[in-house]
Amino acid sequence: MDPRHFLFAWALSCLATVLTQAYDVQLEVSGTLPQLCFTSEDIVPKYVNSICQHHGKTYLGGFFNRFGNQSAQHFVVLDSDDKIDWVGTIGITTTLQRVLESSDTENVANSQNASFLGLVNSIVCPEEEDYVYIGGIFTTVTDDESEQTVNNIVRFNTNSRTFEPIKVPEPLVNETNIGFTQHCGPGDGDDCVDDEQVAMVRTIKCASNGGDSCQTMFVGGYFDKAMGTPVKGI
């Protein structure tokens, strides 16, 4: 193994550890509306939360709007020389003003800033597949093709460089068949609005009967429906 590759992998591991410890985001329910709560007062978007390698490239996700001198919304791909190979847009463009507004209950309720925040918590990279899987807090993603709704989880085709929603073929009646969502419950009151509820995918784990693929996916977080089917956070 090239010593430079070992040192790079070690440095990325240390970076992920330091930044993950320095920053965390949680959903805190206040009344009927969950709020984004940062454990650090420093909420400038500049954190890497997840790193993995796949087919000779490195995939990074987190809470950032630039990588080096290039605009990058929470997701970036590096080539084998550690140079930017591709950038994507997870969620809507993150500005500091929008980050600050996300912690304001009145602004969230009135302008639906709850859906703006692109944030990646977890990336998994099964080596035997042509996909990496991304989870976090985001309603939409954008690649070279178009913007599409994915609801907090998406897979990225490493060959075509396109995002693909994770969904079931046929939706349930009056339900979305895409991603993971949170809805009003029996005790939330008449003023609760489903579209204003915030869901979060905290972690993704893949399993298979031998090899490194994602035959079975385990997802944990804050959500009550998976592709329209009622669940309880896993």
TIBA-759601 format. One record per atom (N, C-alpha, C): atom name; x, z, y. Coordinates in steps of 0.02 Angstrom, whole numbers. Last residue first. Layout:
  atome       u       w       v
     CA       X       Z       Y
...
***
This chain:
  atome       u       w       v
      N   -1849     649     168
     CA   -1800     625     118
      C   -1835     576      72
      N   -1948     692     256
     CA   -1879     695     278
      C   -1828     674     227
      N   -2067     677     168
     CA   -2050     736     208
      C   -1974     739     218
      N   -2186     539     172
     CA   -2130     576     142
      C   -2117     637     186
      N   -2303     407     153
     CA   -2290     476     176
      C   -2234     509     136
      N   -2251     241     183
     CA   -2270     290     132
      C   -2255     360     156
      N   -2199     157     279
     CA   -2271     168     278
      C   -2295     219     227
      N   -2063     167     264
     CA   -2095     102     253
      C   -2170     110     242
      N   -2087     330     256
     CA   -2036     282     238
      C   -2070     217     220
      N   -2131     460     367
     CA   -2151     402     328
      C   -2091     355     317
      N   -2075     562     436
     CA   -2129     580     390
      C   -2158     520     352
      N   -1912     620     481
     CA   -1963     568     478
      C   -2016     590     429
      N   -1757     655     498
     CA   -1818     681     528
      C   -1868     624     531
      N   -1665     643     344
     CA   -1670     646     417
      C   -1734     678     440
      N   -1592     541     214
     CA   -1615     605     240
      C   -1618     604     315
      N   -1597     437      75
     CA   -1599     440     148
      C   -1626     508     168
      N   -1520     350     -54
     CA   -1547     415     -34
      C   -1541     421      42
      N   -1543     207    -152
     CA   -1524     233     -87
      C   -1559     300     -74
      N   -1480     119    -289
     CA   -1525     172    -266
      C   -1499     200    -201
      N   -1388      16    -283
     CA   -1449       7    -323
      C   -1502      58    -304
      N   -1274     -21    -205
     CA   -1327      22    -179
      C   -1392       8    -217
      N   -1109      -6    -280
     CA   -1164     -43    -251
      C   -1218       6    -228
      N    -984       1    -368
     CA    -993      23    -299
      C   -1046     -21    -266
      N    -993      57    -541
     CA    -977      11    -486
      C    -992      42    -419
      N   -1132     142    -614
     CA   -1066     113    -619
      C   -1054      63    -562
      N   -1272     132    -564
     CA   -1251     146    -632
      C   -1184     113    -645
      N   -1266     201    -397
     CA   -1276     147    -444
      C   -1253     170    -513
      N   -1307     250    -229
     CA   -1290     266    -298
      C   -1303     206    -342
      N   -1277     297     -59
     CA   -1293     246    -109
      C   -1270     270    -178
      N   -1346     386      77
     CA   -1301     387      19
      C   -1325     334     -31
      N   -1360     426     246
     CA   -1376     377     193
      C   -1323     384     138
      N   -1428     537     370
     CA   -1376     518     322
      C   -1404     469     271
      N   -1527     537     471
     CA   -1465     577     479
      C   -1410     553     433
      N   -1638     449     560
     CA   -1603     447     495
      C   -1536     482     506
      N   -1775     504     653
     CA   -1703     500     648
      C   -1681     496     575
      N   -1908     473     771
     CA   -1883     484     704
      C   -1808     476     704
      N   -2019     525     894
     CA   -1951     504     880
      C   -1932     522     809
      N   -2173     466     960
     CA   -2137     511     915
      C   -2069     482     898
      N   -2248     378    1030
     CA   -2201     418    1069
      C   -2160     466    1024
      N   -2340     321     945
     CA   -2286     278     971
      C   -2234     316    1011
      N   -2433     425     923
     CA   -2386     405     871
      C   -2327     366     899
      N   -2466     554    1033
     CA   -2467     481    1026
      C   -2413     460     975
      N   -2569     693    1067
     CA   -2511     666    1032
      C   -2519     591    1021
      N   -2683     748    1116
     CA   -2642     710    1163
      C   -2579     681    1130
      N   -2743     823    1017
     CA   -2773     758    1032
      C   -2729     716    1078
      N   -2623     904     906
     CA   -2668     899     962
      C   -2690     828     977
      N   -2545     933     795
     CA   -2512     909     856
      C   -2558     902     916
      N   -2587     966     667
     CA   -2583    1019     717
      C   -2554     998     783
      N   -2581     846     592
     CA   -2645     879     603
      C   -2643     932     658
      N   -2456     742     678
     CA   -2484     779     622
      C   -2549     814     640
      N   -2393     583     724
     CA   -2428     644     742
      C   -2458     676     680
      N   -2241     524     643
     CA   -2308     517     669
      C   -2338     585     687
      N   -2094     426     622
     CA   -2124     492     630
      C   -2191     484     664
      N   -2013     314     504
     CA   -2049     330     565
      C   -2077     401     563
      N   -1905     192     442
     CA   -1926     262     438
      C   -1954     284     505
      N   -1937      18     390
     CA   -1898      76     411
      C   -1931     143     403
      N   -2091     -65     385
     CA   -2020     -69     404
      C   -1993      -1     422
      N   -2223     -79     374
     CA   -2186     -81     312
      C   -2111     -81     324
      N   -2343      19     462
     CA   -2286     -26     463
      C   -2252     -24     395
      N   -2520      23     426
     CA   -2454      54     427
      C   -2400       1     432
      N   -2649     -24     399
     CA   -2636       8     464
      C   -2569      43     468
      N   -2617     -18     228
     CA   -2668     -31     279
      C   -2652      11     342
      N   -2442     -53     196
     CA   -2505     -18     182
      C   -2554     -32     239
      N   -2363    -215     184
     CA   -2376    -151     216
      C   -2440    -119     191
      N   -2263    -287      61
     CA   -2331    -284      88
      C   -2343    -216     120
      N   -2123    -271      36
     CA   -2153    -336      47
      C   -2221    -334      81
      N   -2037    -145     133
     CA   -2072    -165      72
      C   -2109    -230      87
      N   -1874    -147     212
     CA   -1946    -145     212
      C   -1973    -160     142
      N   -1751    -152     327
     CA   -1765    -126     260
      C   -1840    -113     257
      N   -1701    -299     419
     CA   -1739    -237     412
      C   -1745    -217     339
      N   -1539    -355     452
     CA   -1599    -367     412
      C   -1636    -300     404
      N   -1425    -438     561
     CA   -1460    -377     540
      C   -1522    -397     501
      N   -1285    -545     524
     CA   -1353    -535     548
      C   -1381    -469     522
      N   -1171    -610     472
     CA   -1168    -570     533
      C   -1237    -562     565
      N   -1164    -671     350
     CA   -1199    -708     403
      C   -1196    -673     471
      N   -1084    -571     285
     CA   -1067    -642     283
      C   -1099    -680     341
      N   -1137    -446     298
     CA   -1068    -455     320
      C   -1046    -528     317
      N   -1286    -397     358
     CA   -1258    -446     312
      C   -1188    -464     337
      N   -1338    -235     371
     CA   -1301    -287     407
      C   -1269    -332     356
      N   -1493    -148     372
     CA   -1434    -171     337
      C   -1405    -230     374
      N   -1558      -1     451
     CA   -1551     -73     447
      C   -1492     -89     402
      N   -1663     120     528
     CA   -1619     102     473
      C   -1617      27     468
      N   -1747     136     640
     CA   -1699     189     623
      C   -1655     176     562
      N   -1834      13     651
     CA   -1856      83     643
      C   -1804     127     607
      N   -1829    -123     678
     CA   -1805    -100     612
      C   -1821     -27     598
      N   -1870    -269     766
     CA   -1886    -200     753
      C   -1864    -180     683
      N   -1747    -375     844
     CA   -1801    -363     796
      C   -1810    -288     786
      N   -1679    -508     940
     CA   -1694    -437     934
      C   -1751    -428     884
      N   -1576    -638     863
     CA   -1630    -613     905
      C   -1634    -537     900
      N   -1443    -691     825
     CA   -1507    -726     814
      C   -1560    -703     864
      N   -1338    -609     845
     CA   -1335    -675     878
      C   -1401    -713     872
      N   -1436    -457     857
     CA   -1376    -493     836
      C   -1376    -561     871
      N   -1504    -300     888
     CA   -1497    -368     912
      C   -1432    -397     886
      N   -1634    -183     843
     CA   -1565    -206     840
      C   -1563    -278     864
      N   -1744     -43     882
     CA   -1727    -114     876
      C   -1652    -124     866
      N   -1747      96     876
     CA   -1807      58     858
      C   -1789     -15     843
      N   -1643     226     820
     CA   -1649     162     855
      C   -1712     126     830
      N   -1541     337     759
     CA   -1600     337     802
      C   -1601     272     841
      N   -1487     295     596
     CA   -1480     335     656
      C   -1545     342     693
      N   -1391     192     482
     CA   -1447     235     498
      C   -1434     276     561
      N   -1345      50     391
     CA   -1337      87     453
      C   -1399     128     467
      N   -1248     -28     267
     CA   -1313       3     284
      C   -1302      52     341
      N   -1181    -189     235
     CA   -1169    -119     251
      C   -1236     -92     277
      N   -1171    -315     106
     CA   -1207    -279     158
      C   -1174    -212     172
      N   -1135    -376      -9
     CA   -1120    -411      53
      C   -1156    -379     112
      N   -1065    -260    -130
     CA   -1119    -295     -98
      C   -1095    -330     -35
      N    -962    -184    -176
     CA    -984    -238    -219
      C   -1044    -277    -191
      N    -942     -82     -84
     CA    -893    -136     -88
      C    -917    -195    -128
      N   -1052     -11      26
     CA   -1041     -25     -45
      C    -999     -88     -54
      N   -1042      80     153
     CA   -1013      14     140
      C   -1000       3      66
      N   -1142     163     274
     CA   -1115     161     206
      C   -1097      88     190
      N   -1153     260     417
     CA   -1142     193     392
      C   -1114     200     321
      N   -1247     364     526
     CA   -1219     353     459
      C   -1211     279     445
      N   -1290     371     658
     CA   -1267     432     625
      C   -1229     417     561
      N   -1299     287     809
     CA   -1285     279     737
      C   -1258     344     710
      N   -1416     254     931
     CA   -1367     303     907
      C   -1360     295     832
      N   -1502     206    1070
     CA   -1467     181    1011
      C   -1414     230     991
      N   -1647     253    1143
     CA   -1580     277    1127
      C   -1554     246    1063
      N   -1776     217    1181
     CA   -1719     179    1207
      C   -1655     193    1169
      N   -1884     290    1143
     CA   -1866     234    1101
      C   -1803     198    1124
      N   -1902     385    1240
     CA   -1887     408    1172
      C   -1864     352    1128
      N   -1944     329    1354
     CA   -1872     329    1344
      C   -1853     355    1275
      N   -2077     310    1396
     CA   -2059     296    1327
      C   -1983     289    1317
      N   -2117     354    1517
     CA   -2084     288    1515
      C   -2059     270    1446
      N   -2183     477    1498
     CA   -2211     428    1543
      C   -2181     358    1534
      N   -2109     553    1406
     CA   -2181     542    1394
      C   -2207     484    1435
      N   -1983     552    1463
     CA   -1993     525    1396
      C   -2066     508    1385
      N   -2006     616    1585
     CA   -1985     546    1584
      C   -1996     515    1516
      N   -2043     744    1540
     CA   -2090     704    1580
      C   -2071     631    1578
      N   -1928     788    1469
     CA   -1992     780    1435
      C   -2039     735    1474
      N   -1771     729    1469
     CA   -1823     750    1516
      C   -1891     736    1484
      N   -1675     673    1394
     CA   -1683     745    1387
      C   -1738     773    1432
      N   -1672     543    1432
     CA   -1697     558    1364
      C   -1707     632    1353
      N   -1611     536    1555
     CA   -1684     535    1553
      C   -1711     554    1485
      N   -1477     532    1516
     CA   -1502     591    1551
      C   -1578     594    1548
      N   -1477     404    1459
     CA   -1460     462    1418
      C   -1487     525    1450
      N   -1507     326    1569
     CA   -1556     330    1515
      C   -1542     389    1469
      N   -1390     346    1643
     CA   -1455     365    1671
      C   -1507     372    1616
      N   -1292     290    1561
     CA   -1292     363    1571
      C   -1359     386    1599
      N   -1365     169    1452
     CA   -1332     187    1514
      C   -1335     263    1521
      N   -1376      65    1317
     CA   -1371     135    1336
      C   -1332     143    1401
      N   -1493     -58    1273
     CA   -1430     -43    1308
      C   -1429      28    1334
      N   -1583      -9    1126
     CA   -1580     -40    1192
      C   -1516     -18    1227
      N   -1514     -25     958
     CA   -1558       3    1009
      C   -1553     -36    1074
      N   -1361     -95     940
     CA   -1407     -49     906
      C   -1449     -14     959
      N   -1285    -243     942
     CA   -1323    -199     986
      C   -1372    -160     944
      N   -1115    -278     890
     CA   -1187    -284     888
      C   -1220    -236     936
      N    -965    -371     878
     CA   -1002    -315     906
      C   -1076    -329     902
      N    -818    -412     786
     CA    -888    -425     801
      C    -919    -363     831
      N    -683    -384     791
     CA    -704    -443     755
      C    -776    -463     773
      N    -553    -312     878
     CA    -626    -319     876
      C    -644    -386     845
      N    -416    -270     768
     CA    -442    -301     829
      C    -518    -310     821
      N    -349    -229     655
     CA    -378    -178     699
      C    -400    -206     767
      N    -319    -325     567
     CA    -268    -310     617
      C    -292    -260     669
      N    -435    -344     497
     CA    -380    -311     462
      C    -321    -294     508
      N    -561    -310     626
     CA    -530    -350     573
      C    -471    -312     543
      N    -704    -207     656
     CA    -634    -223     668
      C    -606    -264     610
      N    -862    -201     730
     CA    -824    -219     670
      C    -753    -237     691
      N    -977     -81     797
     CA    -923    -130     806
      C    -888    -140     739
      N   -1105      -3     885
     CA   -1085     -32     821
      C   -1032     -86     833
      N   -1145      39    1012
     CA   -1150      87     956
      C   -1128      60     888
      N   -1131     -95    1092
     CA   -1185     -46    1090
      C   -1189     -12    1022
      N   -1002    -143    1191
     CA   -1022    -136    1120
      C   -1072     -79    1115
      N    -895    -233    1296
     CA    -960    -201    1288
      C    -979    -201    1215
      N    -720    -202    1295
     CA    -776    -246    1279
      C    -840    -205    1272
      N    -601    -135    1299
     CA    -625    -164    1362
      C    -685    -210    1351
      N    -645     -15    1182
     CA    -590     -45    1218
      C    -615     -72    1285
      N    -810     -28    1181
     CA    -756     -17    1134
      C    -695     -54    1161
      N    -955      48    1253
     CA    -896       4    1259
      C    -848      22    1202
      N   -1053     136    1226
     CA   -1074      72    1253
      C   -1015      26    1270
      N   -1092     248    1090
     CA   -1045     220    1140
      C   -1073     154    1166
      N   -1108     332     961
     CA   -1144     335    1025
      C   -1096     313    1079
      N   -1086     244     811
     CA   -1091     309     846
      C   -1134     304     907
      N    -982     160     692
     CA   -1045     170     727
      C   -1047     238     759
      N    -878      35     623
     CA    -884      97     660
      C    -952     100     694
      N    -793     -38     491
     CA    -857     -35     525
      C    -864      34     558
      N    -662    -146     452
     CA    -681     -78     467
      C    -744     -78     511
      N    -625    -256     314
     CA    -642    -243     383
      C    -666    -171     391
      N    -605    -276     178
     CA    -548    -283     223
      C    -563    -273     297
      N    -731    -247     121
     CA    -702    -314     116
      C    -648    -326     168
      N    -750    -109     221
     CA    -787    -153     176
      C    -755    -222     179
      N    -746      62     271
     CA    -713      -2     263
      C    -748     -43     209
      N    -822     165     399
     CA    -810     147     330
      C    -777      77     328
      N    -874     298     501
     CA    -826     245     491
      C    -823     229     417
      N    -972     380     626
     CA    -965     357     557
      C    -918     298     553
      N    -968     419     760
     CA    -997     464     711
      C    -984     444     638
      N    -887     418     910
     CA    -891     384     846
      C    -914     435     794
      N    -940     422    1081
     CA    -925     456    1019
      C    -932     410     959
      N    -985     408    1215
     CA    -916     391    1197
      C    -895     422    1130
      N   -1092     425    1338
     CA   -1091     390    1273
      C   -1021     367    1254
      N   -1091     590    1397
     CA   -1070     522    1411
      C   -1064     485    1344
      N   -1125     720    1384
     CA   -1167     672    1348
      C   -1152     600    1369
      N   -1069     871    1377
     CA   -1039     806    1391
      C   -1078     753    1352
      N   -1125     981    1324
     CA   -1148     962    1390
      C   -1122     893    1410
      N   -1171     969    1152
     CA   -1120     970    1203
      C   -1150     951    1270
      N   -1281     953    1077
     CA   -1246    1016    1070
      C   -1188    1023    1119
      N   -1430     884    1142
     CA   -1359     875    1130
      C   -1325     944    1127
      N   -1584     834    1086
     CA   -1547     892    1111
      C   -1473     885    1092
      N   -1726     744    1118
     CA   -1656     738    1096
      C   -1617     795    1128
      N   -1884     811    1069
     CA   -1836     794    1120
      C   -1767     787    1088
      N   -2051     779    1012
     CA   -1981     796     998
      C   -1936     773    1055
      N   -2202     841    1069
     CA   -2153     787    1080
      C   -2083     809    1062
      N   -2294     940    1070
     CA   -2307     885    1023
      C   -2253     831    1027
      N   -2191    1073    1095
     CA   -2261    1052    1099
      C   -2274     999    1047
      N   -2045    1014    1047
     CA   -2071    1056    1100
      C   -2143    1033    1113
      N   -1925     999     925
     CA   -1995     989     940
      C   -2018    1039     992
      N   -1775     920     933
     CA   -1805     985     941
      C   -1878     974     963
      N   -1651     838     847
     CA   -1719     831     874
      C   -1751     900     875
      N   -1479     828     897
     CA   -1533     853     855
      C   -1599     837     887
      N   -1313     777     888
     CA   -1378     769     920
      C   -1430     793     871
      N   -1144     819     930
     CA   -1198     814     881
      C   -1263     806     920
      N    -969     827     947
     CA   -1033     800     970
      C   -1084     800     914
      N    -855     874     891
     CA    -864     884     962
      C    -934     865     986
      N    -861     835     760
     CA    -864     907     774
      C    -879     919     848
      N    -847     698     777
     CA    -908     724     747
      C    -916     798     761
      N    -719     691     829
     CA    -776     672     870
      C    -841     697     842
      N    -639     739     722
     CA    -637     771     788
      C    -699     755     828
      N    -672     650     617
     CA    -681     722     610
      C    -685     757     678
      N    -637     525     668
     CA    -707     538     650
      C    -720     613     646
      N    -500     544     684
     CA    -542     529     742
      C    -614     546     727
      N    -458     562     552
     CA    -450     617     600
      C    -495     606     660
      N    -488     434     503
     CA    -518     493     474
      C    -515     552     521
      N    -406     354     581
     CA    -478     347     587
      C    -514     407     559
      N    -281     399     533
     CA    -299     409     604
      C    -374     403     614
      N    -285     358     400
     CA    -280     430     416
      C    -302     443     488
      N    -290     220     417
     CA    -345     254     384
      C    -345     328     400
      N    -164     202     479
     CA    -226     184     515
      C    -286     220     485
      N     -78     243     378
     CA     -79     281     441
      C    -143     266     481
      N    -106     145     282
     CA    -118     215     267
      C    -124     256     331
      N     -65      31     348
     CA    -135      38     331
      C    -152     110     315
      N      71      56     357
     CA      32      51     419
      C     -42      59     406
      N     115      52     226
     CA     113     117     261
      C      72     114     325
      N      28     -44     109
     CA      65     -48     171
      C      59      19     208
      N      42       0     -60
     CA       0       0       0
      C      44       0      62
***
